[in-house]
């Protein structure tokens, strides 16, 4: 089935599932401390290892990627709930908060860590796409 045939809610749901999968993979890599292979370059400007081992990769004791799993799961749950006024407002606030975090993490990768993680970039793009879907008013 082509994406054009899927409704915006189904597309958003698929994006949430992809976000959970990528974020869960990154979380496993982080919590196993390198025992799970990291499928990403580890030298030069694209260096997932440098990003995932930087101080910016955690908030308190939690890996940022684990928070990403939670973010995608919560948004997925908010997509299932019918879009009455409060739920639509909550969805919008949730994606805007996610976008704010993404903007900080892109800044951190570029200017604090000095490297880009390809997997992180995938999650950033997923958050951006979900933000467009939710704020674009296409979700009932």
Secondary structure, DSSP 8 states (H G I E B T S, - for coil): --GGGS-HHHHHHHHHHHHHHHHHHHHHHHHTTTSS---S-BSSSBBHHHHHTSGGGEETTEEHHHHHHHHHHHHHHHHHS---HHHHHHHHHHHHHHHHHHHHHHHIIIIII--B-HHHHHHHHHHHHHHHHHHTT---
